[in-house]
Amino acid sequence: MRRGLLVIFARAPRLGTVKRRLARQVGEVAALRFHRAMLREMARRLGRDQRWRTVLAVTPDRARFRPPLPTVPQGRGDLGARMARALARHRRAVLVGSDIPGVRAADIAAAFRALHGRADAVFGPAEDGGYWLVGLGPRRPPDPFRRVRWSGPHALADTLANYRGRRVALLRRLRDVDDAEDFAAWRSGGHFGLRGCGPRG
């Protein structure tokens, strides 16, 4: 079985450009430190797993990163266009953000199992109505992220609307770090994994 592709979406770790909502609440230096810590941890936790191939999809396109992973540019366009471009590079590809402390290699493995099974797409729901993971198989709509309202409570529901008539699997619900409350929970070792969700056909 051919290995799938794991894409970690990442912004260059530069002061004032990462986690801007969080930075407004906890300061730019603290936000940058969190971003760097998460990149290192995800590269260690997910990037070394031989069950899949891992790349960093980076912005700006020529940014340099310390994690020892190959990089590809995100390119131009809104979030949906950049995600679709990254996922189009492989028949079965999984994409995760770089601000999800609770994600584990077992979650990525579960996503690939779903794509090698009956699912056309797999999503990891986030507590805020978005999603921390998306994986696409060979049978995908022409524009998988059409009319998605990003950065709000409708992102997952809008994306699922593009998959009506296709088989979709949902992974467990996780919490990302977007604001000061999330940040405090992360610093205190708070639990970021929530109750799991079953498959959706």
C-alpha positions, 0 to 999 in steps of 0.5 A: 500500500502506497504511503499517504501524504501528511501536510502540516500547514505552517506560517513562518515563525516571525514576530508579529505575523503568527497567531495574531488573535492570540498575540493581541491577548498574550503578547507577540513574544508569547504567541511566537514562542507557542508557535515555535514550540508547536512546530517542534513538537509536531515535527517530532511527534508526526514527522518521524512516523514512517507510515506516511510521508510528511511535508510542511506547507509554508507561507511565505513561500520561501520561508525557512524552517528549522524542523528537519522536514521537506517544505512546499509553498502554500502559494496564493489564494485564500485558505481554501485555495491553499489547502486544496492545492496542498491536498491535490499533490497526492491521491490520499492526503491529510492536512493538519494545522500547527496549533493543535496540542492534542493531536497524536500519531494515532489520529493521523493513522486513523485518518489514513485508515478511513481514506483507505477504507470507505471514506471519501473524506475525513475531518477532525472537528474542532471545538469552535466549529472548525476542524483541525484535520482534513483528509481527502481521498481520490473521489473529491469534489472539484472545489472541496472548500467552496463557499466556506466561511473561515475562522468562525463556527460554520467552517466544518458545516460549510465544508461538509455541505460540499461533500453531500452524497459522499462518505465522510468520517469524523475523528475525535473532537480536539481543541486548538489554541486561539485565545488566552483561555486556550493558551492558559490551558495549554501552559497548565497541561490542560486536556485538549482531547474531547469526546470522540465522534463516530463516522458519518455516511 
